[in-house]
């Protein structure tokens, strides 16, 4: 083949070796660029993994904040009530549970 001859088209859609612009874009040998495709796939996977990791860290922080707000600093009405009743009972001031304080009961026990 000389420089003046046009290469023959192998698909047979264009007569006498003439090629069209559409045929150049659909060349099966050069259709997919392997390096670009590989970089695109791995880049996308890396981006997805990084986003999932970041979202999991944000979710863990949110759980810690909510636990702190709802459990650790929440008012404990039942606990405060129970401690007040126990303090009254240990001091001997609670009705129906004896009128002697815990200190007096220990002293009476030690005298025996």
C-alpha positions in Angstrom: 0.0 0.0 0.0 1.4 3.4 -0.9 0.9 6.7 0.8 -1.7 7.9 -1.7 -3.9 4.8 -1.3 -6.6 4.9 1.4 -6.7 1.9 3.7 -9.4 -0.6 2.9 -12.3 -0.6 5.3 -12.8 -4.0 6.8 -16.5 -3.7 7.9 -17.7 -3.3 4.3 -20.1 -0.4 5.0 -18.1 2.2 3.0 -17.1 1.4 -0.6 -13.5 1.5 -1.9 -11.7 2.1 1.4 -13.5 5.3 2.3 -14.2 5.7 6.0 -16.7 7.9 7.8 -16.4 9.8 11.1 -18.9 7.4 12.7 -16.8 4.3 11.9 -13.8 5.8 13.6 -15.7 6.1 16.9 -16.9 2.5 16.9 -13.6 0.7 16.3 -13.8 -2.4 18.5 -10.0 -2.6 19.0 -9.8 0.9 20.4 -13.3 1.1 21.9 -12.4 0.9 25.7 -9.3 2.5 27.2 -8.2 0.0 29.8 -6.2 2.4 32.0 -8.9 5.0 32.1 -11.5 2.4 32.9 -9.4 0.7 35.6 -8.6 4.1 37.2 -12.3 5.1 37.0 -13.5 1.8 38.7 -10.9 1.9 41.4 -11.3 5.6 42.0 -15.1 5.1 42.4 -14.6 2.2 44.7 -12.1 4.2 46.8 -14.5 7.1 46.9 -17.4 4.9 48.0 -15.3 3.3 50.8 -14.1 6.7 52.0 -17.7 8.0 52.1 -19.0 5.0 54.0 -16.1 5.3 56.5 -16.7 9.0 57.0 -20.5 8.4 57.5 -19.8 5.7 60.0 -17.6 8.0 62.0 -20.3 10.7 61.9 -22.9 8.1 63.0 -20.7 6.9 65.9 -20.2 10.5 67.1 -24.0 11.2 66.8 -24.7 8.1 68.9 -22.1 9.3 71.6 -23.7 12.7 71.7 -27.3 11.4 71.9 -26.3 8.9 74.6 -24.6 11.7 76.6 -27.7 14.0 76.3 -30.4 11.4 77.0 -28.7 9.1 79.5 -25.7 10.8 81.3 -27.0 14.3 81.9 -30.8 13.5 82.0 -32.5 14.2 85.3 -32.9 11.0 87.3 -36.2 11.6 89.2 -36.6 8.0 90.4 -33.0 7.8 91.5 -33.2 11.1 93.4 -36.5 10.0 95.0 -35.0 6.6 96.1 -31.9 8.2 97.6 -34.1 10.7 99.5 -36.2 7.8 101.0 -33.1 5.8 101.8 -31.5 8.8 103.6 -34.7 9.3 105.6 -34.8 5.6 106.5 -31.2 5.6 107.6 -31.7 8.7 109.7 -34.8 7.1 111.3 -37.2 9.7 110.0 -39.3 7.5 107.8 -42.7 6.6 109.1 -43.5 3.0 109.5 -39.9 1.8 109.2 -38.7 2.4 112.8 -37.8 5.5 114.5 -34.1 4.7 115.2 -31.3 5.9 113.0 -28.7 3.5 111.6 -26.0 5.0 113.8 -28.2 4.4 116.9 -28.9 0.8 115.7 -25.3 0.0 115.3 -24.4 1.5 118.7 -27.2 -0.6 120.3 -25.9 -3.7 118.5 -22.3 -3.1 119.6 -23.4 -2.8 123.3 -24.9 -6.3 123.3 
